[in-house]
């Protein structure tokens, strides 16, 4: 077997086109990475808010008025239910509703949770 030394010759216009495509690729990759970092930061802020509200927030509206996933995660956390970011809105609502039903007498007397029972 013999090694053949060779080199590729590229037309200057093709080199310029390749360089332009490569620069666009690098720019797009940087933009994607920045978007991912921003999303991670927003996610961290949301988790921190859920933790804080789970300890201190008073829920004045009925459960049916809470539609957003972060609101339902806050309620679940406040009730001491297992919750993670992977649960759906439907499963969170069902879990919370079941817990409220099981502990209705106790939670209706708690001023933090009594609002959840109106129009339950």
N, CA, C and O atoms as CSV, one atom per row, in Angstrom:
chain,resi,resn,atom,element,x,y,z
A,1,UNK,N,N,0.847,-1.167,0.000
A,1,UNK,CA,C,0.000,0.000,0.000
A,1,UNK,C,C,0.892,1.229,0.000
A,1,UNK,O,O,1.861,1.297,0.755
A,2,UNK,N,N,0.578,2.169,-0.816
A,2,UNK,CA,C,1.353,3.408,-0.893
A,2,UNK,C,C,0.458,4.573,-0.529
A,2,UNK,O,O,-0.733,4.589,-0.840
A,3,UNK,N,N,1.037,5.520,0.118
A,3,UNK,CA,C,0.298,6.720,0.493
A,3,UNK,C,C,0.433,7.732,-0.638
A,3,UNK,O,O,1.516,7.962,-1.176
A,4,UNK,N,N,-0.656,8.301,-0.961
A,4,UNK,CA,C,-0.663,9.304,-2.009
A,4,UNK,C,C,-0.814,10.656,-1.337
A,4,UNK,O,O,-1.767,10.890,-0.594
A,5,UNK,N,N,0.109,11.519,-1.597
A,5,UNK,CA,C,-0.006,12.872,-1.063
A,5,UNK,C,C,-0.837,13.677,-2.043
A,5,UNK,O,O,-0.592,13.670,-3.250
A,6,UNK,N,N,-1.769,14.333,-1.529
A,6,UNK,CA,C,-2.621,15.118,-2.398
A,6,UNK,C,C,-3.154,16.328,-1.656
A,6,UNK,O,O,-3.043,16.430,-0.434
A,7,UNK,N,N,-3.704,17.196,-2.381
A,7,UNK,CA,C,-4.360,18.343,-1.766
A,7,UNK,C,C,-5.536,18.750,-2.633
A,7,UNK,O,O,-5.568,18.512,-3.841
A,8,UNK,N,N,-6.494,19.368,-1.973
A,8,UNK,CA,C,-7.682,19.794,-2.682
A,8,UNK,C,C,-7.500,21.231,-3.121
A,8,UNK,O,O,-7.004,22.071,-2.370
A,9,UNK,N,N,-7.887,21.483,-4.280
A,9,UNK,CA,C,-7.886,22.847,-4.785
A,9,UNK,C,C,-9.332,23.319,-4.806
A,9,UNK,O,O,-10.217,22.631,-5.314
A,10,UNK,N,N,-9.552,24.478,-4.258
A,10,UNK,CA,C,-10.899,25.001,-4.179
A,10,UNK,C,C,-10.928,26.367,-4.846
A,10,UNK,O,O,-10.046,27.205,-4.653
A,11,UNK,N,N,-11.937,26.550,-5.607
A,11,UNK,CA,C,-12.109,27.825,-6.294
A,11,UNK,C,C,-12.342,28.912,-5.239
A,11,UNK,O,O,-13.040,28.658,-4.258
A,12,UNK,N,N,-11.788,30.095,-5.408
A,12,UNK,CA,C,-11.959,31.173,-4.412
A,12,UNK,C,C,-13.415,31.494,-4.085
A,12,UNK,O,O,-13.732,31.819,-2.941
A,13,UNK,N,N,-14.302,31.407,-5.074
A,13,UNK,CA,C,-15.711,31.682,-4.811
A,13,UNK,C,C,-16.307,30.613,-3.889
A,13,UNK,O,O,-17.118,30.922,-3.016
A,14,UNK,N,N,-15.904,29.366,-4.088
A,14,UNK,CA,C,-16.390,28.286,-3.234
A,14,UNK,C,C,-15.839,28.428,-1.823
A,14,UNK,O,O,-16.539,28.154,-0.848
A,15,UNK,N,N,-14.594,28.852,-1.715
A,15,UNK,CA,C,-14.018,29.080,-0.377
A,15,UNK,C,C,-14.774,30.183,0.347
A,15,UNK,O,O,-15.050,30.070,1.542
A,16,UNK,N,N,-15.109,31.245,-0.369
A,16,UNK,CA,C,-15.850,32.355,0.235
A,16,UNK,C,C,-17.244,31.894,0.671
A,16,UNK,O,O,-17.715,32.268,1.744
A,17,UNK,N,N,-17.900,31.082,-0.163
A,17,UNK,CA,C,-19.227,30.579,0.187
A,17,UNK,C,C,-19.147,29.671,1.411
A,17,UNK,O,O,-19.989,29.737,2.306
A,18,UNK,N,N,-18.124,28.826,1.433
A,18,UNK,CA,C,-17.948,27.934,2.588
A,18,UNK,C,C,-17.688,28.737,3.861
A,18,UNK,O,O,-18.253,28.444,4.914
A,19,UNK,N,N,-16.849,29.729,3.758
A,19,UNK,CA,C,-16.537,30.571,4.932
A,19,UNK,C,C,-17.804,31.267,5.432
A,19,UNK,O,O,-18.044,31.345,6.637
A,20,UNK,N,N,-18.607,31.768,4.500
A,20,UNK,CA,C,-19.850,32.449,4.880
A,20,UNK,C,C,-20.801,31.472,5.578
A,20,UNK,O,O,-21.388,31.808,6.607
A,21,UNK,N,N,-20.956,30.253,5.016
A,21,UNK,CA,C,-21.817,29.245,5.639
A,21,UNK,C,C,-21.330,28.867,7.031
A,21,UNK,O,O,-22.126,28.701,7.956
A,22,UNK,N,N,-20.025,28.733,7.169
A,22,UNK,CA,C,-19.451,28.379,8.471
A,22,UNK,C,C,-19.706,29.482,9.492
A,22,UNK,O,O,-20.066,29.195,10.634
A,23,UNK,N,N,-19.525,30.730,9.098
A,23,UNK,CA,C,-19.783,31.857,10.011
A,23,UNK,C,C,-21.249,31.913,10.413
A,23,UNK,O,O,-21.569,32.198,11.567
A,24,UNK,N,N,-22.144,31.639,9.459
A,24,UNK,CA,C,-23.576,31.609,9.788
A,24,UNK,C,C,-23.877,30.481,10.781
A,24,UNK,O,O,-24.665,30.652,11.710
A,25,UNK,N,N,-23.244,29.342,10.572
A,25,UNK,CA,C,-23.416,28.205,11.471
A,25,UNK,C,C,-22.960,28.563,12.884
A,25,UNK,O,O,-23.661,28.274,13.854
A,26,UNK,N,N,-21.795,29.187,13.005
A,26,UNK,CA,C,-21.264,29.565,14.314
A,26,UNK,C,C,-22.185,30.585,14.982
A,26,UNK,O,O,-22.462,30.484,16.177
A,27,UNK,N,N,-22.657,31.562,14.217
A,27,UNK,CA,C,-23.558,32.582,14.769
A,27,UNK,C,C,-24.858,31.950,15.255
A,27,UNK,O,O,-25.354,32.286,16.330
A,28,UNK,N,N,-25.406,31.033,14.458
A,28,UNK,CA,C,-26.651,30.361,14.838
A,28,UNK,C,C,-26.450,29.518,16.090
A,28,UNK,O,O,-27.319,29.477,16.961
A,29,UNK,N,N,-25.313,28.849,16.181
A,29,UNK,CA,C,-25.025,28.024,17.347
A,29,UNK,C,C,-24.913,28.884,18.608
A,29,UNK,O,O,-25.406,28.495,19.667
A,30,UNK,N,N,-24.271,30.044,18.502
A,30,UNK,CA,C,-24.160,30.953,19.646
A,30,UNK,C,C,-25.533,31.457,20.072
A,30,UNK,O,O,-25.824,31.535,21.265
A,31,UNK,N,N,-26.376,31.800,19.103
A,31,UNK,CA,C,-27.721,32.296,19.416
A,31,UNK,C,C,-28.544,31.212,20.114
A,31,UNK,O,O,-29.267,31.496,21.069
A,32,UNK,N,N,-28.434,29.977,19.636
A,32,UNK,CA,C,-29.156,28.865,20.251
A,32,UNK,C,C,-28.691,28.643,21.682
A,32,UNK,O,O,-29.506,28.409,22.574
A,33,UNK,N,N,-27.398,28.715,21.899
A,33,UNK,CA,C,-26.841,28.535,23.244
A,33,UNK,C,C,-27.314,29.648,24.188
A,33,UNK,O,O,-27.619,29.389,25.352
A,34,UNK,N,N,-27.373,30.878,23.685
A,34,UNK,CA,C,-27.836,32.002,24.504
A,34,UNK,C,C,-29.313,31.822,24.873
A,34,UNK,O,O,-29.707,32.090,26.009
A,35,UNK,N,N,-30.126,31.369,23.918
A,35,UNK,CA,C,-31.545,31.116,24.210
A,35,UNK,C,C,-31.691,30.038,25.277
A,35,UNK,O,O,-32.532,30.155,26.168
A,36,UNK,N,N,-30.875,28.990,25.189
A,36,UNK,CA,C,-30.926,27.917,26.176
A,36,UNK,C,C,-30.551,28.430,27.562
A,36,UNK,O,O,-31.173,28.062,28.559
A,37,UNK,N,N,-29.524,29.286,27.617
A,37,UNK,CA,C,-29.122,29.857,28.915
A,37,UNK,C,C,-30.223,30.719,29.507
A,37,UNK,O,O,-30.486,30.656,30.707
A,38,UNK,N,N,-30.874,31.531,28.666
A,38,UNK,CA,C,-31.970,32.376,29.145
A,38,UNK,C,C,-33.132,31.523,29.646
A,38,UNK,O,O,-33.738,31.834,30.672
A,39,UNK,N,N,-33.440,30.453,28.926
A,39,UNK,CA,C,-34.526,29.552,29.348
A,39,UNK,C,C,-34.194,28.893,30.676
A,39,UNK,O,O,-35.055,28.780,31.547
A,40,UNK,N,N,-32.954,28.460,30.834
A,40,UNK,CA,C,-32.538,27.860,32.101
A,40,UNK,C,C,-32.658,28.859,33.246
A,40,UNK,O,O,-33.074,28.503,34.348
A,41,UNK,N,N,-32.290,30.119,32.978
A,41,UNK,CA,C,-32.367,31.153,34.012
A,41,UNK,C,C,-33.821,31.408,34.414
A,41,UNK,O,O,-34.134,31.521,35.599
A,42,UNK,N,N,-34.711,31.498,33.410
A,42,UNK,CA,C,-36.140,31.701,33.713
A,42,UNK,C,C,-36.694,30.514,34.495
A,42,UNK,O,O,-37.503,30.685,35.407
A,43,UNK,N,N,-36.262,29.326,34.137
A,43,UNK,CA,C,-36.710,28.120,34.840
A,43,UNK,C,C,-36.256,28.144,36.291
A,43,UNK,O,O,-37.026,27.794,37.185
A,44,UNK,N,N,-35.030,28.546,36.533
A,44,UNK,CA,C,-34.518,28.639,37.906
A,44,UNK,C,C,-35.294,29.676,38.708
A,44,UNK,O,O,-35.592,29.460,39.883
A,45,UNK,N,N,-35.620,30.799,38.079
A,45,UNK,CA,C,-36.407,31.831,38.764
A,45,UNK,C,C,-37.793,31.301,39.120
A,45,UNK,O,O,-38.300,31.559,40.212
A,46,UNK,N,N,-38.405,30.558,38.193
A,46,UNK,CA,C,-39.739,30.015,38.446
A,46,UNK,C,C,-39.709,29.016,39.603
A,46,UNK,O,O,-40.596,29.033,40.456
A,47,UNK,N,N,-38.704,28.154,39.639
A,47,UNK,CA,C,-38.591,27.171,40.721
A,47,UNK,C,C,-38.406,27.885,42.057
A,47,UNK,O,O,-38.993,27.478,43.060
A,48,UNK,N,N,-37.601,28.939,42.081
A,48,UNK,CA,C,-37.394,29.697,43.316
A,48,UNK,C,C,-38.700,30.354,43.774
A,48,UNK,O,O,-39.004,30.374,44.967
A,49,UNK,N,N,-39.477,30.896,42.814
A,49,UNK,CA,C,-40.753,31.534,43.159
A,49,UNK,C,C,-41.739,30.491,43.696
A,49,UNK,O,O,-42.470,30.765,44.647
A,50,UNK,N,N,-41.763,29.299,43.092
A,50,UNK,CA,C,-42.655,28.231,43.552
A,50,UNK,C,C,-42.292,27.828,44.972
A,50,UNK,O,O,-43.176,27.627,45.806
A,51,UNK,N,N,-41.004,27.708,45.255
A,51,UNK,CA,C,-40.567,27.341,46.612
A,51,UNK,C,C,-40.973,28.400,47.628
A,51,UNK,O,O,-41.465,28.075,48.709
A,52,UNK,N,N,-40.765,29.666,47.278
A,52,UNK,CA,C,-41.098,30.763,48.199
A,52,UNK,C,C,-42.612,30.840,48.431
A,52,UNK,O,O,-43.074,30.916,49.569
A,53,UNK,N,N,-43.377,30.820,47.328
A,53,UNK,CA,C,-44.835,30.909,47.451
A,53,UNK,C,C,-45.423,29.675,48.138
A,53,UNK,O,O,-46.436,29.772,48.830
A,54,UNK,N,N,-44.794,28.529,47.948
A,54,UNK,CA,C,-45.279,27.301,48.570
A,54,UNK,C,C,-45.245,27.360,50.079
A,54,UNK,O,O,-45.979,26.637,50.753
A,55,UNK,N,N,-44.400,28.216,50.611
A,55,UNK,CA,C,-44.268,28.341,52.062
A,55,UNK,C,C,-45.159,29.448,52.610
A,55,UNK,O,O,-45.671,29.336,53.724
A,56,UNK,N,N,-45.350,30.518,51.839
A,56,UNK,CA,C,-45.964,31.708,52.419
A,56,UNK,C,C,-47.278,32.167,51.785
A,56,UNK,O,O,-48.012,32.931,52.412
A,57,UNK,N,N,-47.595,31.739,50.590
A,57,UNK,CA,C,-48.746,32.297,49.885
A,57,UNK,C,C,-50.071,31.822,50.476
A,57,UNK,O,O,-50.210,30.666,50.879
A,58,UNK,N,N,-51.040,32.736,50.521
A,58,UNK,CA,C,-52.409,32.416,50.909
A,58,UNK,C,C,-53.227,32.306,49.631
A,58,UNK,O,O,-53.233,33.232,48.820
A,59,UNK,N,N,-53.909,31.199,49.446
A,59,UNK,CA,C,-54.674,30.940,48.231
A,59,UNK,C,C,-56.113,31.386,48.454
A,59,UNK,O,O,-56.881,30.717,49.146
A,60,UNK,N,N,-56.470,32.517,47.862
A,60,UNK,CA,C,-57.769,33.133,48.099
A,60,UNK,C,C,-58.808,32.758,47.057
A,60,UNK,O,O,-60.003,32.933,47.292
A,61,UNK,N,N,-58.380,32.249,45.913
A,61,UNK,CA,C,-59.297,31.911,44.833
A,61,UNK,C,C,-59.604,30.417,44.848
A,61,UNK,O,O,-58.822,29.629,45.380
A,62,UNK,N,N,-60.746,30.017,44.262
A,62,UNK,CA,C,-61.054,28.591,44.194
A,62,UNK,C,C,-60.052,27.857,43.294
A,62,UNK,O,O,-59.443,28.460,42.410
A,63,UNK,N,N,-59.895,26.585,43.524
A,63,UNK,CA,C,-58.932,25.784,42.765
A,63,UNK,C,C,-59.180,25.894,41.264
A,63,UNK,O,O,-58.230,25.916,40.482
A,64,UNK,N,N,-60.436,25.965,40.857
A,64,UNK,CA,C,-60.757,26.020,39.422
A,64,UNK,C,C,-60.214,27.268,38.727
A,64,UNK,O,O,-60.120,27.288,37.500
A,65,UNK,N,N,-59.858,28.299,39.475
A,65,UNK,CA,C,-59.342,29.525,38.858
A,65,UNK,C,C,-57.840,29.466,38.594
A,65,UNK,O,O,-57.301,30.330,37.903
A,66,UNK,N,N,-57.168,28.470,39.131
A,66,UNK,CA,C,-55.727,28.325,38.893
A,66,UNK,C,C,-55.533,27.413,37.687
A,66,UNK,O,O,-55.824,26.218,37.751
A,67,UNK,N,N,-55.044,27.975,36.596
A,67,UNK,CA,C,-54.924,27.237,35.338
A,67,UNK,C,C,-53.468,26.975,34.938
A,67,UNK,O,O,-53.184,25.988,34.258
A,68,UNK,N,N,-52.558,27.837,35.347
A,68,UNK,CA,C,-51.167,27.704,34.916
A,68,UNK,C,C,-50.433,26.657,35.736
A,68,UNK,O,O,-50.703,26.466,36.921
A,69,UNK,N,N,-49.513,25.994,35.086
A,69,UNK,CA,C,-48.778,24.900,35.716
A,69,UNK,C,C,-47.981,25.379,36.928
A,69,UNK,O,O,-47.937,24.684,37.943
A,70,UNK,N,N,-47.354,26.544,36.843
A,70,UNK,CA,C,-46.564,27.021,37.985
A,70,UNK,C,C,-47.446,27.331,39.187
A,70,UNK,O,O,-47.027,27.136,40.328
A,71,UNK,N,N,-48.671,27.816,38.942
A,71,UNK,CA,C,-49.598,28.062,40.051
A,71,UNK,C,C,-49.986,26.741,40.729
A,71,UNK,O,O,-50.021,26.647,41.955
A,72,UNK,N,N,-50.272,25.742,39.921
A,72,UNK,CA,C,-50.659,24.444,40.466
A,72,UNK,C,C,-49.493,23.775,41.188
A,72,UNK,O,O,-49.692,23.103,42.200
A,73,UNK,N,N,-48.289,23.953,40.677
A,73,UNK,CA,C,-47.109,23.407,41.364
A,73,UNK,C,C,-46.922,24.082,42.717
A,73,UNK,O,O,-46.522,23.437,43.687
A,74,UNK,N,N,-47.213,25.390,42.784
A,74,UNK,CA,C,-47.116,26.114,44.050
A,74,UNK,C,C,-48.120,25.564,45.059
A,74,UNK,O,O,-47.779,25.349,46.222
A,75,UNK,N,N,-49.351,25.339,44.619
A,75,UNK,CA,C,-50.375,24.789,45.512
A,75,UNK,C,C,-49.968,23.395,45.987
A,75,UNK,O,O,-50.073,23.082,47.173
A,76,UNK,N,N,-49.505,22.568,45.065
A,76,UNK,CA,C,-49.091,21.211,45.424
A,76,UNK,C,C,-47.965,21.251,46.447
A,76,UNK,O,O,-47.964,20.483,47.410
A,77,UNK,N,N,-47.024,22.134,46.239
A,77,UNK,CA,C,-45.894,22.262,47.172
A,77,UNK,C,C,-46.391,22.719,48.549
A,77,UNK,O,O,-45.944,22.210,49.577
A,78,UNK,N,N,-47.313,23.677,48.558
A,78,UNK,CA,C,-47.849,24.185,49.824
A,78,UNK,C,C,-48.603,23.091,50.588
A,78,UNK,O,O,-48.591,23.058,51.818
A,79,UNK,N,N,-49.253,22.207,49.845
A,79,UNK,CA,C,-49.996,21.115,50.469
A,79,UNK,C,C,-49.095,19.941,50.856
A,79,UNK,O,O,-49.540,18.992,51.501
A,80,UNK,N,N,-47.839,20.015,50.458
A,80,UNK,CA,C,-46.901,18.940,50.784
A,80,UNK,C,C,-47.006,17.748,49.849
A,80,UNK,O,O,-46.579,16.646,50.192
A,81,UNK,N,N,-47.569,17.963,48.676
A,81,UNK,CA,C,-47.697,16.888,47.695
A,81,UNK,C,C,-46.422,16.776,46.868
A,81,UNK,O,O,-45.696,17.753,46.685
A,82,UNK,N,N,-46.168,15.591,46.380
A,82,UNK,CA,C,-45.021,15.397,45.488
A,82,UNK,C,C,-45.345,16.057,44.154
A,82,UNK,O,O,-46.372,15.764,43.541
A,83,UNK,N,N,-44.489,16.924,43.722
A,83,UNK,CA,C,-44.684,17.580,42.435
A,83,UNK,C,C,-43.329,17.755,41.783
A,83,UNK,O,O,-42.325,18.013,42.447
A,84,UNK,N,N,-43.323,17.611,40.473
A,84,UNK,CA,C,-42.120,17.910,39.726
A,84,UNK,C,C,-42.529,18.604,38.435
A,84,UNK,O,O,-43.715,18.660,38.108
A,85,UNK,N,N,-41.594,19.110,37.730
A,85,UNK,CA,C,-41.891,19.850,36.512
A,85,UNK,C,C,-42.445,18.992,35.396
A,85,UNK,O,O,-42.894,19.519,34.379
A,86,UNK,N,N,-42.426,17.680,35.564
A,86,UNK,CA,C,-42.865,16.781,34.502
A,86,UNK,C,C,-44.346,16.437,34.579
A,86,UNK,O,O,-44.897,15.878,33.630
A,87,UNK,N,N,-44.997,16.760,35.689
A,87,UNK,CA,C,-46.427,16.471,35.815
A,87,UNK,C,C,-47.221,17.421,34.927
A,87,UNK,O,O,-46.848,18.581,34.753
A,88,UNK,N,N,-48.309,16.923,34.372
A,88,UNK,CA,C,-49.153,17.761,33.531
A,88,UNK,C,C,-50.105,18.574,34.399
A,88,UNK,O,O,-50.279,18.295,35.585
A,89,UNK,N,N,-50.712,19.576,33.792
A,89,UNK,CA,C,-51.689,20.403,34.499
A,89,UNK,C,C,-52.848,19.525,34.975
A,89,UNK,O,O,-53.343,19.697,36.089
A,90,UNK,N,N,-53.271,18.600,34.144
A,90,UNK,CA,C,-54.393,17.718,34.498
A,90,UNK,C,C,-54.043,16.845,35.694
A,90,UNK,O,O,-54.846,16.704,36.617
A,91,UNK,N,N,-52.842,16.255,35.685
A,91,UNK,CA,C,-52.468,15.380,36.799
A,91,UNK,C,C,-52.240,16.184,38.087
A,91,UNK,O,O,-52.563,15.709,39.176
A,92,UNK,N,N,-51.693,17.385,37.968
A,92,UNK,CA,C,-51.530,18.237,39.153
A,92,UNK,C,C,-52.882,18.587,39.753
A,92,UNK,O,O,-53.078,18.495,40.964
A,93,UNK,N,N,-53.824,18.994,38.887
A,93,UNK,CA,C,-55.163,19.363,39.358
A,93,UNK,C,C,-55.844,18.177,40.028
A,93,UNK,O,O,-56.467,18.328,41.078
A,94,UNK,N,N,-55.727,17.012,39.429
A,94,UNK,CA,C,-56.356,15.814,40.009
A,94,UNK,C,C,-55.727,15.470,41.358
A,94,UNK,O,O,-56.435,15.114,42.300
A,95,UNK,N,N,-54.426,15.573,41.453
A,95,UNK,CA,C,-53.728,15.273,42.708
A,95,UNK,C,C,-54.134,16.262,43.808
A,95,UNK,O,O,-54.392,15.867,44.945
A,96,UNK,N,N,-54.187,17.532,43.458
A,96,UNK,CA,C,-54.574,18.559,44.432
A,96,UNK,C,C,-56.029,18.359,44.856
A,96,UNK,O,O,-56.351,18.418,46.043
A,97,UNK,N,N,-56.900,18.124,43.881
A,97,UNK,CA,C,-58.323,17.939,44.188
A,97,UNK,C,C,-58.528,16.736,45.114
A,97,UNK,O,O,-59.327,16.799,46.048
A,98,UNK,N,N,-57.809,15.646,44.856
A,98,UNK,CA,C,-57.916,14.457,45.709
A,98,UNK,C,C,-57.437,14.763,47.126
A,98,UNK,O,O,-58.056,14.333,48.099
A,99,UNK,N,N,-56.343,15.499,47.241
A,99,UNK,CA,C,-55.815,15.849,48.564
A,99,UNK,C,C,-56.786,16.767,49.310
A,99,UNK,O,O,-56.999,16.608,50.512
A,100,UNK,N,N,-57.370,17.724,48.595
A,100,UNK,CA,C,-58.338,18.624,49.232
A,100,UNK,C,C,-59.563,17.848,49.712
A,100,UNK,O,O,-60.102,18.140,50.780
A,101,UNK,N,N,-59.993,16.889,48.950
A,101,UNK,CA,C,-61.150,16.077,49.339
A,101,UNK,C,C,-60.840,15.236,50.574
A,101,UNK,O,O,-61.651,15.147,51.496
A,102,UNK,N,N,-59.662,14.622,50.584
A,102,UNK,CA,C,-59.273,13.769,51.711
A,102,UNK,C,C,-59.088,14.558,53.009
A,102,UNK,O,O,-59.356,14.042,54.094
A,103,UNK,N,N,-58.634,15.800,52.899
A,103,UNK,CA,C,-58.308,16.598,54.087
A,103,UNK,C,C,-59.173,17.847,54.192
A,103,UNK,O,O,-58.731,18.880,54.694
A,104,UNK,N,N,-60.402,17.744,53.716
A,104,UNK,CA,C,-61.279,18.904,53.625
A,104,UNK,C,C,-61.520,19.592,54.977
A,104,UNK,O,O,-61.429,20.816,55.068
A,105,UNK,N,N,-61.819,18.833,55.999
A,105,UNK,CA,C,-62.142,19.433,57.302
A,105,UNK,C,C,-60.959,20.223,57.871
A,105,UNK,O,O,-61.138,21.305,58.430
A,106,UNK,N,N,-59.789,19.688,57.728
A,106,UNK,CA,C,-58.590,20.362,58.267
A,106,UNK,C,C,-58.235,21.583,57.439
A,106,UNK,O,O,-57.978,22.656,57.986
A,107,UNK,N,N,-58.219,21.425,56.118
A,107,UNK,CA,C,-57.758,22.507,55.248
A,107,UNK,C,C,-58.747,23.659,55.141
A,107,UNK,O,O,-58.335,24.796,54.907
A,108,UNK,N,N,-60.044,23.396,55.307
A,108,UNK,CA,C,-61.028,24.485,55.257
A,108,UNK,C,C,-60.835,25.452,56.420
A,108,UNK,O,O,-61.163,26.633,56.309
A,109,UNK,N,N,-60.306,24.957,57.528
A,109,UNK,CA,C,-60.064,25.810,58.697
A,109,UNK,C,C,-58.769,26.586,58.580
A,109,UNK,O,O,-58.578,27.578,59.284
A,110,UNK,N,N,-57.879,26.153,57.707
A,110,UNK,CA,C,-56.587,26.835,57.519
A,110,UNK,C,C,-56.799,28.035,56.603
A,110,UNK,O,O,-57.224,27.858,55.461
A,111,UNK,N,N,-56.516,29.256,57.070
A,111,UNK,CA,C,-56.764,30.442,56.251
A,111,UNK,C,C,-55.966,30.462,54.937
A,111,UNK,O,O,-56.375,31.116,53.978
A,112,UNK,N,N,-54.846,29.759,54.890
A,112,UNK,CA,C,-54.057,29.714,53.663
A,112,UNK,C,C,-54.769,28.959,52.550
A,112,UNK,O,O,-54.603,29.281,51.374
A,113,UNK,N,N,-55.570,27.943,52.921
A,113,UNK,CA,C,-56.165,27.068,51.915
A,113,UNK,C,C,-57.695,27.171,51.816
A,113,UNK,O,O,-58.289,26.570,50.921
A,114,UNK,N,N,-58.331,27.906,52.702
A,114,UNK,CA,C,-59.797,27.942,52.726
A,114,UNK,C,C,-60.371,28.476,51.414
A,114,UNK,O,O,-61.457,28.061,51.008
A,115,UNK,N,N,-59.670,29.381,50.751
A,115,UNK,CA,C,-60.151,29.915,49.479
A,115,UNK,C,C,-60.241,28.887,48.372
A,115,UNK,O,O,-61.022,29.046,47.433
A,116,UNK,N,N,-59.451,27.838,48.475
A,116,UNK,CA,C,-59.452,26.796,47.436
A,116,UNK,C,C,-60.771,26.022,47.411
A,116,UNK,O,O,-61.104,25.378,46.416
A,117,UNK,N,N,-61.516,26.093,48.512
A,117,UNK,CA,C,-62.737,25.290,48.611
A,117,UNK,C,C,-63.978,26.006,48.090
A,117,UNK,O,O,-64.996,25.354,47.854
A,118,UNK,N,N,-63.931,27.304,47.905
A,118,UNK,CA,C,-65.115,27.985,47.393
A,118,UNK,C,C,-65.327,27.548,45.943
A,118,UNK,O,O,-64.393,27.552,45.141
A,119,UNK,N,N,-66.554,27.176,45.620
A,119,UNK,CA,C,-66.929,26.663,44.292
A,119,UNK,C,C,-66.095,25.448,43.888
A,119,UNK,O,O,-65.765,25.274,42.715
A,120,UNK,N,N,-65.769,24.635,44.839
A,120,UNK,CA,C,-64.962,23.446,44.582
A,120,UNK,C,C,-65.722,22.488,43.742
A,120,UNK,O,O,-65.212,21.417,43.413
